[in-house]
Amino acid sequence: MAQFAFQSASELTQQLRDGKVSSLELVDYFIARIEKYDGEINAVVVRDFDRARVAARKSDEARSAGNAQGRLHGLPMTIKESYDIEGLPTTWGFELFKDNIATRDSHAVAKYKEEGAVFIGKTNVPVALGDFQSYNPIYGTTGNPWDLERTPGGSSGGASAALAAGLTGLESGSDIGGSIRNPAHFCGVYGHKPTWGVVPPQGHGLPGMIAPTDIAVCGPLARSAEDLELAMGVMSGAEPLDKPGWQLNLPKSSRNSLSEFRVAIWPTDAKCPVDAEVEARALELGDTLRKLGATVSDRARPDFDVAREHATYLTTLHSILGASFTPEQRAKSQMIANGSDATDMSDEAVSHRAIVLSHREWLAANNERERLRYIWQDFFNDWDILICPQTSTPAFPHDHRPFAERTLPVNGTDQNYLDQLFWAGVVTASYLPSTVFPTGPSSKGLPIGLQAVSGEYRDYTCIEFAKLMAKEIGGFRAPEKYPEV
């Protein structure tokens, strides 16, 4: 039997173009894997198999008639539950929204369909997309295919788990605190957080959420860096309101070999120390690059105070958490996410609990952010790539206690659970693009991913670096527990 489960989307679409497999055969193949393996993983929590088979048949008929449509014609894929697909629920893990059925496709889904992709389902998320784990009262808990007792990450945990287990051809997630990058790191796949504003987010939201959200982005996850590049070409572009007078032209990488890259290594930081094995992996990567002729420094840093930069990120993050929903939704979602019962809260109590940041405070943080953007611009005039961790450790065991009770052991010392926002936030606050790429397993056999960060709009520089690194150290590795069916 053909082995499709762990091929990249680029390889699968080539097989489709060459006539070696039909769309319906691929759809049935991935459905069979979901039915065989996903009962214990719980990644593809919204299934749309019947409509997928209909779409696949139409795709095959179009190809036979010489009317193949787009770069992804016939490719089966899934997408994060928080994206709207017409006729399917979009809940963000809130039981309150379990009956919220989308009436139209999100921008990203529509763009994928225009390129011929066939959607077979949607993948699991945490409540409010607000955790490094993926569980909720509607769909339950998603396990990591490398160790089901551990988290696949969040909030795009179902997406990364589905890719790692070979349940889908391609995925897309969203990221405000590492929600693409964290799951990619934990599951050993690739994830790209685009420069803010280059991927339209319309249709990635709950009822009433229309405007783009500061620092939040939509972006791809995949089993190869080539697929990230392919998906970015599909997803990115002008937002609907900007389209009449705005166009995007992301520059291609100016570096074509690793020897040409100027790379800064930031392996750990006193503000958020990382596991010794993660730190060592970053330093080893630097050594590899030096041997290949790259210019490498493990001391070069942007010229800002790290604590002040992190505070700016947290302020912008809190402004979003405090404004994304109505006061009632905001307070209830916060309590639910923290493991509390919010069903009997009075309106007065709800308003009292709501987090609110004044516009004056946001403006001050935004001004600070502009200062940081200029500092980063200066830094990336001298350096092409910054390598740093995504989180402090590889995937950790499921922990569903209230947030305030959670800790994460790092080198024998317990860290605050939410300290893990540090490595995501240092990139996010200033709109920078970042690609997480796998570097191989830890001593316990768990994936370790690192971030490749570059300057604003240099998304393809990040992706090209990850692509070249795969040729040197290897790329995606499949977990042995989920072989071909």
LINGI-V231061 format. One record per pair of residues at least 6 apart in sequence whose C-alpha atoms are under 6 Angstrom apart, sorted by the first residue. I is the first residue (numbers start at 1). J is the second residue. D is the distance in Angstrom with one decimal. If there is no record, write none. Layout:
[[I	J	D] [I	J	D]]
//
This chain:
[[5	166	4.5] [6	166	5.3] [8	223	5.5] [9	169	5.3] [23	56	5.2] [23	74	4.6] [24	56	4.9] [24	57	5.9] [27	76	5.6] [30	167	5.5] [33	167	5.9] [34	167	5.7] [41	142	5.6] [41	143	5.0] [42	142	4.9] [43	123	5.4] [43	124	5.6] [43	142	5.6] [43	158	4.3] [43	162	5.7] [44	122	5.6] [44	123	4.4] [45	123	5.5] [45	124	5.8] [46	121	5.3] [46	122	4.9] [47	121	4.3] [48	120	5.1] [48	121	5.0] [49	120	5.4] [52	119	5.9] [52	120	5.3] [59	74	5.6] [62	68	5.7] [69	115	5.9] [69	116	5.3] [70	115	3.9] [70	116	5.5] [71	115	5.4] [72	115	5.2] [72	116	5.0] [72	117	5.2] [73	116	3.7] [73	117	5.6] [74	116	5.7] [74	117	5.5] [74	118	6.0] [75	117	4.9] [75	118	5.7] [76	118	4.7] [76	119	5.8] [76	169	5.7] [77	119	5.1] [77	168	5.1] [77	169	5.0] [77	170	5.0] [78	119	5.5] [78	120	5.8] [78	121	5.1] [78	122	5.3] [78	171	5.5] [79	122	4.9] [79	123	6.0] [79	171	5.1] [79	172	5.4] [80	122	5.4] [80	123	4.7] [80	159	6.0] [80	173	5.5] [81	122	4.9] [81	123	5.2] [81	124	5.9] [82	90	5.7] [82	92	5.3] [82	204	5.8] [83	204	4.5] [84	90	6.0] [84	102	5.6] [84	105	5.3] [84	106	4.9] [84	203	5.5] [85	105	4.5] [86	102	4.8] [86	103	4.8] [86	104	4.3] [86	105	4.9] [87	101	5.8] [87	102	5.5] [88	101	5.3] [88	102	5.8] [89	100	5.4] [89	101	4.3] [90	100	5.9] [91	97	4.9] [91	98	5.5] [92	127	5.8] [92	128	5.3] [93	126	5.7] [93	127	4.3] [93	136	5.2] [94	127	5.7] [95	138	6.0] [106	202	5.9] [106	203	3.8] [107	202	5.4] [107	203	6.0] [108	235	5.7] [123	158	4.6] [123	159	5.5] [124	158	4.3] [125	134	4.7] [125	155	5.2] [125	156	5.9] [126	134	4.3] [126	135	4.7] [126	136	5.4] [126	155	5.8] [127	136	5.5] [129	155	5.0] [131	154	5.5] [131	155	5.9] [132	153	4.9] [132	154	4.1] [133	151	5.5] [133	153	4.7] [133	154	4.5] [134	142	5.8] [134	154	5.3] [134	155	6.0] [134	157	5.4] [135	141	4.1] [143	151	5.5] [143	152	5.8] [144	150	5.6] [144	151	5.3] [144	152	4.2] [144	161	5.9] [145	165	6.0] [146	479	5.7] [149	397	5.6] [150	396	5.3] [150	397	3.9] [150	398	5.2] [151	395	6.0] [151	397	6.0] [151	398	5.4] [152	161	6.0] [152	183	5.6] [152	186	5.7] [152	187	5.9] [153	182	5.7] [153	183	4.1] [154	179	5.3] [154	183	5.8] [155	179	4.7] [156	173	5.4] [156	179	5.6] [156	180	5.8] [157	183	5.4] [160	183	5.6] [160	184	5.9] [170	222	5.4] [171	220	5.9] [171	221	5.1] [172	219	5.6] [172	220	4.1] [172	221	5.3] [173	180	5.7] [173	218	5.9] [173	219	5.6] [173	220	6.0] [174	180	5.7] [174	217	5.6] [174	218	4.2] [174	219	5.8] [175	216	5.7] [175	217	5.3] [176	216	4.5] [177	421	6.0] [177	424	5.5] [178	424	4.9] [180	191	5.7] [181	191	5.5] [181	436	5.6] [184	190	5.4] [184	191	5.4] [185	448	5.7] [185	449	4.2] [186	394	5.8] [186	395	4.9] [186	447	5.9] [188	438	5.2] [188	447	4.9] [189	223	5.3] [189	476	5.8] [190	221	5.6] [190	222	5.2] [190	223	5.8] [190	436	5.6] [190	437	5.0] [191	220	6.0] [191	221	4.3] [191	435	5.7] [191	436	5.2] [192	219	5.9] [192	220	5.8] [192	434	5.8] [192	435	4.3] [193	219	5.7] [193	433	5.5] [193	434	5.2] [194	433	4.6] [195	431	5.4] [195	432	5.1] [195	433	4.5] [195	456	5.8] [195	457	5.7] [196	217	5.9] [196	431	4.9] [198	236	5.4] [198	237	5.9] [199	235	5.8] [199	236	4.2] [199	237	6.0] [200	239	5.1] [220	228	5.9] [223	476	5.9] [225	463	5.9] [225	467	5.1] [237	248	5.5] [238	247	5.7] [250	457	5.9] [252	460	5.5] [253	460	5.6] [253	461	4.4] [259	292	5.5] [259	293	4.5] [259	294	4.1] [260	294	5.7] [261	294	5.4] [262	295	4.6] [262	296	6.0] [262	383	5.0] [262	384	5.2] [263	296	4.8] [263	383	5.9] [263	385	4.9] [263	386	5.8] [264	296	5.7] [264	297	4.9] [264	298	5.7] [264	300	5.8] [264	386	4.8] [265	298	4.4] [265	386	5.9] [265	387	4.9] [266	388	4.9] [267	279	4.9] [267	282	5.5] [267	388	5.4] [268	274	5.7] [268	279	6.0] [274	392	4.0] [275	392	5.5] [275	393	5.4] [275	410	5.4] [275	411	5.6] [302	379	5.5] [312	365	5.8] [313	425	5.8] [313	429	4.8] [319	357	5.4] [322	355	4.7] [322	356	5.1] [327	351	5.9] [327	354	5.6] [328	350	5.5] [331	350	5.7] [331	353	5.8] [331	354	5.0] [332	342	5.4] [338	402	4.5] [338	403	5.4] [339	402	5.1] [373	430	5.4] [380	455	5.6] [385	453	5.4] [385	454	5.0] [386	452	5.7] [386	453	5.0] [387	451	5.5] [387	452	4.9] [388	450	6.0] [388	451	5.3] [389	450	4.9] [389	451	5.9] [390	423	5.4] [390	450	5.8] [390	451	5.9] [391	420	5.6] [394	448	5.9] [406	417	5.6] [407	414	5.7] [407	415	5.5] [407	416	5.0] [407	417	4.7] [408	414	5.3] [408	415	5.1] [408	417	5.7] [409	415	6.0] [432	455	5.9] [432	456	5.0] [433	453	5.9] [433	459	5.5] [434	452	5.5] [434	453	4.3] [435	451	5.5] [435	452	5.1] [435	462	5.7] [436	449	6.0] [436	450	5.3] [436	451	4.4] [437	449	5.3] [437	450	5.8] [438	448	6.0] [438	449	4.3] [439	448	5.8] [439	449	5.6] [440	447	5.8] [440	448	6.0] [441	447	4.4] [441	448	5.8] [452	462	5.6]]
//
